[in-house]
Structures are given as C-alpha cells and as structure tokens.
C-alpha cells in the first residue's frame, strides 16, 4: 500500500522501511532457499516477477509490507536521540491515491541504499483480507537472514507493525495463521498475547487472534511477552477481496491507551518511533 511508502518505524533492535526495488535482489536470493520456501508456503519467483511483486506491494491497497533492518548494522539508522513518538506527520498518508512517488533503481547504488541492503534481515506484512471486518488484518513475519534469528527481531517487528496498524490504519483485530509444525512461531505469537481460535487439519495450520474487542479477551493474556526464538515464517494469506475504503484515507491517530494491555506493554518495551524515509 502507498500509505507507508515513505515511512520508517523504529524499535530498539530493528527498523522497518518500505520495500523498494533495490531490496529485490537480496530478497530474491533469500527466497531461493528451500527452507524458506517450505516455511512460507511459497514458490520461487523469477527476478523479474519479484520486481513486479515489489511494485504490487507498494500500490495495492489490500496489503502492507515493510523490510526489516538490523538497526545495529544500519549505518543510516535514525539517531536514538531523534524525537520519538507517534508522529502523525511522519506517518501521514500520501495526499491522494494517485500522488506520485519516487522511483528507485533496481540495484542499490547510493551509499544509503547499499547500507539498507547490507542491514536487511527479513520482512513483516499485513493483509486486509476479511470482507466481513474492515478493521481486521492478517499478520505475517519472516526473519530470513540466518544471523538475525533468535535475536528478538521477529517479536519486535510484529510489535512495530501492530503499532502502526493500530495507530494509523484503524485496525482492531489481528490474525495469524501458522503451520502446526512451526513451534517457534507459535511460541512467538502466543507470548505476544495471541490466542488460538481454530485449527485446520487439512491445511495443518493453527489460527491465532489478538482482538481489541472487550468480550474476546484474546489479547492481553497471562503470558509475559518475553523473548521468543525467531524463525522464518509466513502466514498463508486468504484470498484478497476489495479493501476497506478507510484504509486509504484515514489519517487520524488513535489513542494507544485504549489498546489491549498486552499491546501497550509490548509497545513500551520496544520504544516505537516514526521517521520520514525518502
């Protein structure tokens, strides 16, 4: 989606930046891994198809993606002294759906682009695919770089994208679908307060949910959001219906104080900040 096309969301360990063309070669190389293909239920794409997918991620209104960067390895990371908080200006949506956005090279060329590529660790995504609930988003996360696993990157990346979705996209319910055999990912989301709502024997996957609805009490459970072992995982997205119109136009910042307590605690732990990213 275009809403995050010039936005950086930072925590203590990771920074989330828009998926751009110069990220594609490294991302494509990751996805040649049989391990990642199995864990993400993905088929390998050609490099040209991957560039097309990158463009789709930017332009489609029914999904949102960020590239995950190792903040300690990113030379151009925003300073820890930069003004933190829920910057409505930094997170503002483009003025219109047709507002022009910069075009980026297919290969990193500038020092800033090379620094980003060197720090790439994975990605984290949202799918707005529930035709009955315009305030629901399906979450998926992948820590692709082996050296970045088991360092809390998956946990923090999910925390950051949930904050963005809650504060700036109006989402109130989050869903994740994880393979039954993917114990690290199940543990991660359970520790984040997601509760199991169903199992599919046919697809061998578990659906977990974190909801702000008071009657569900599905987010803010008794487990502490401690450090889970990160592994590479993607939820399998459902078919993509037309997205809710307000996702493309809403710009009001929501109050984090009315979010589930487990999310409030998580956001305090990771220290969310927003920055412009051009």
N, C-alpha and C positions, 0 to 999 in steps of 0.2 A: 504494500500500500504506500501511497505517496506521503502519508502523514509523518512518517519517521525518516523521510529521505535525506534530511539534513540535521539529524539529531544524534547525539551521543549520550548514553546513560551510563553512569559510572558507579561502581561499588568500590570495595577495598581491594579486591583481587582481580576483578575483571572490568572491562569496559565494553559496552555494546555499541556497535557502529552500523550504519546502513550497509547492506550487501551491494557492492559495486563491481563493475566489470573487471577491475584489476584484481579483485579477490578470486575470480573464477578459476584461473589456472591451478591455484593451490587447492581450492575446494574440489575441483575435478580430480586432482591427483588423490585426495583423500578418498573419494568415492569409488576408486578402483579397488579398494580393499574389500576382499571377500567378507571379512569380519564386519565391516561397517554396512555392507550391503545386506547381510543377514540381520543385523540388529536394527536396521532402519527399514527393513522390508522394501528395499529399493533395487531397481535395475540400473546398471551403469548407463550413463548417457554419453553421447559424443561430446566433445568440447564445444562444438557449435550449438548443440542442444542445451548445454549448460549455460551458455551465454544467453540464449533465448529464455531459459528459466529465470535467470537473474533479472532480466527485463520484466518478466511476468511478476516476480516478487515485488518489484518496485511499483508497477502500475495497477495490479489487481486490487480491488477494494475488499476482497473477502479473505485476505491473509496478510500477515505482517511478519517480517523476519529481521533479525539483527545478526551480524557476525560477532562472535565472542572473541575478544582480545585478552591476552595475558597482560594485565596492566603493568606488572613489573618489567615486562620485556618491551613495552610500547614506549619508544623514545619520546613520542609526542603526546603522551597522555596528559590530560588536564592536571594542573598542579593540585595537590591536596589542599592548598590554601585558596583555591578558586572558590568563589561563593557557591555554597551548596544549596540544596532545597528543591522545591517543586516549581521550577522556573516555567511559568506559563509562556514567557517569551521564547525560551529555547525549545519548548515542546509544541509551539504553535503549529497548526496545520498550514499547508500551502494555501494561498488566498483562494484559489479555485482548483477544481479537478484538472483544468487544462493549463494551470500555471506552468511555465517552462522550468525544467530542472536541468542542472548542468549535465553534460555528457562526459563520461570518464573513459580513459584509454583501456584497451583490453589487456595491456601489460603494465604493471607498475613501472613508472618512470621517474617521478619526483622522489625526493628523499622522504617526504611524508608518506607517500603511497608505499614505498618499499618498507618503511618502518611498520606500517599497518600489517602488511603481508607477513613480515617476519614474526609478528606477535599473534597471528591468528591461532585460535585454539579450538573453535567449533562454531555452532550456531544455536539460536533459540528462536522459536516460531510460535505464532498464534494463527489459528484457523477460525473464522467466524462462519460456522457451518451448521448451526442449529436453526432450521426455519421456524421453529416454534418459540425460540428465545433469542431476541436480538441483543441480549446482554450476556450471552454465553460465548466462551472462547475455548477452543481445544489447544492445549499446550504441548509442545514437543521440544526436546533439548538434545543436543549431541555434542559431546566432548570428543572431538576427532583426533586431536594431537595427542599421541601416547604420553608424552612428557607432561601434559597438563591434566591428566586424570588423577583422581584421588587427592586433589588439592582444594576441593571445595568450589571449583569453578561452576559445576552444574548447578549446585544449590544456589549460589549467588546469582547466576544468570537467570534462573527461574524467578528469584526474588525481584530482580530488576524489571523483568518484563511484566510480571504481575503488577508491580507498582505502576508502570506506565499504562497498562491496560485498565487498571482501576481508576487512576487519577485522570487520565486524558482520553480514554476511549469509552468510558462508561460501562465497562464490563463488571458483572456482579457474580458470575458463576464460571468456574474454571474446571475443565475436564481433561483427563489424560488417559490414554489407552496404552497399556504396556504388556508386552509378551509375558506369559506366565513364568517363563524360564529366566527372565531378566531380573534376578533378585536385587542387584544393586540399584536399579532404577525404581523398583517397587519400594525399597527401603528409603530411598531419597524422598519420594513424594509422600510417603506415609509420615516421615519426620517433618515434612513441611506442613502437615495438617490435612492432607488429602485422605479421604475415607473411601473404602471400596464400596461401590454401589452395584456392581454386577460382574459376572464372569461369562465368557463365551468359550465353550468347549470347542466349537467349530473353528474359531479363529485363534484359539489358545491365547487369549488376551484377557486382561483384567481392566475394568474401567473404574477409575477413582475420580472423586469430585471434591472440590472445595467451593462452598457456596456462602454467599453473604446473607442468604435468607435465614431469618431467625429460627424458623421451625426446623431447619435441616440440621443445624449444629454440625455441619460437615467440615468446617474449617475452624481451627482453634481447639483441636483435640488435646488430649492429655500429654501426648508425646512432645518432648522438647525438640526444637528444630536444630539439632546438633549437626555435626559434620557427617555426611554420608559419603561412602565411596562412590566417586563419579565414574560412570562408564558411558560408552557411546550408546545412545538410544534415540529413537524417533517414535513418536506415536504415529499410528496409521490414520491419516485424516479421512473423515467421512466425505461423501460427495459434496460438492460445493454449490449451494443454492445462491440466489442473489443476496448480497449482503444488506444489512440494515442501513438505511439511508443516513442515520445519525452518525455512523462511524466516520463518514467522510466530511461531516460538517461540524460535529460537536467540538467545542474548544474550551468549555468551562472546566475548571479544575475542581475535582471532587475533594471532599474532606477526608483525609486518611483516618481521622478519629472514629468514623463510622464503619471502617473496615473491620473484618473479623480480627479478634485479638491476636491470633496466631500470625496473621499477616502484619499487623502493626509491630509486633515483636521482631519479626523477621526483618522488616524494613529498617528498624532502628539498629539492628545488628550489622547490616551491610552498609549503612550510610549512603543512601541514594542521592545522587546529584545529576543535574541535567546541564548539557552544554551544547552549543551550536557546533555543527560539524560540516564543513564545506569541502 
